[in-house]
Amino acid sequence: MVKTQIQMPDDLYAKIKELADKKEWSLAEAFRRGAELLLQRYPAPGSSSWTPPAPRRLGWRGLTDAEVHAAAIADMEPATASSRRKR
């Protein structure tokens, strides 16, 4: 175990000391717990592998993806001879 000294504002010291007393912890235990919470909240970069969230199931009003696609195709205006030449 490592021993260290820290400096902090008086009001912060009073608050952490009061919390430690209420929880029946030593002041050192309160600081250890605080440090553990910080490390959980702010892990070291690259320490955990992040994966993107899984995509939601797409669809509209209970239709499957294929049914939505088919409806979109059916709603398309038919291609005219002039629109085919532009491509």
C-alpha positions in Angstrom: 0.0 0.0 0.0 1.2 3.5 -0.8 1.0 6.5 1.5 0.6 9.9 0.1 -0.4 13.5 1.0 -2.9 15.6 -0.9 -4.2 19.2 -0.7 -7.8 20.1 -1.0 -10.1 23.0 -0.1 -11.3 23.1 3.5 -14.9 22.7 2.6 -14.3 19.7 0.4 -12.3 18.1 3.3 -15.1 18.8 5.7 -17.7 17.2 3.4 -15.6 14.0 2.8 -14.8 13.8 6.5 -18.5 14.1 7.3 -19.4 11.4 4.8 -16.7 9.1 6.1 -18.0 9.6 9.7 -21.6 8.8 8.7 -20.6 5.7 6.8 -18.3 4.7 9.6 -15.3 4.6 7.2 -11.8 5.9 7.8 -10.9 9.0 5.8 -8.5 6.8 3.8 -11.3 4.4 2.9 -13.5 7.3 1.7 -10.7 8.4 -0.6 -10.0 4.9 -1.9 -13.7 4.4 -2.7 -13.8 7.8 -4.4 -10.7 6.9 -6.5 -12.3 3.6 -7.5 -15.5 5.4 -8.6 -13.5 7.8 -10.7 -11.6 4.9 -12.4 -14.9 3.2 -13.2 -16.5 6.4 -14.6 -13.4 7.4 -16.6 -11.5 4.3 -17.6 -8.1 4.6 -19.3 -8.3 5.1 -23.0 -8.2 1.8 -24.9 -8.8 -0.2 -21.7 -12.1 -1.6 -22.8 -13.2 -2.6 -26.3 -16.1 -0.5 -27.4 -18.6 -2.0 -29.8 -21.3 0.0 -31.6 -24.9 -0.7 -30.5 -26.8 -3.3 -32.5 -29.1 -1.8 -35.1 -32.8 -1.7 -34.5 -35.1 -3.9 -36.4 -36.2 -1.7 -39.3 -39.8 -1.7 -40.5 -42.8 0.5 -40.6 -46.1 -0.2 -38.9 -45.5 -3.9 -38.5 -44.1 -4.4 -42.0 -41.0 -6.3 -42.6 -38.0 -4.7 -44.4 -38.9 -6.5 -47.6 -42.5 -5.3 -47.5 -41.4 -1.7 -46.9 -38.9 -2.0 -49.8 -41.6 -3.5 -52.1 -44.1 -0.7 -51.2 -41.4 1.9 -52.0 -40.8 0.3 -55.3 -44.5 0.1 -56.1 -44.9 3.8 -55.2 -42.2 4.9 -57.6 -43.3 6.7 -60.8 -42.7 4.6 -63.8 -39.5 5.5 -65.8 -40.2 7.3 -69.0 -38.2 7.1 -72.1 -36.7 10.6 -71.5 -35.7 9.7 -67.9 -33.9 6.5 -69.2 -31.8 8.5 -71.6 -30.5 10.9 -68.9 -28.7 8.0 -67.1 
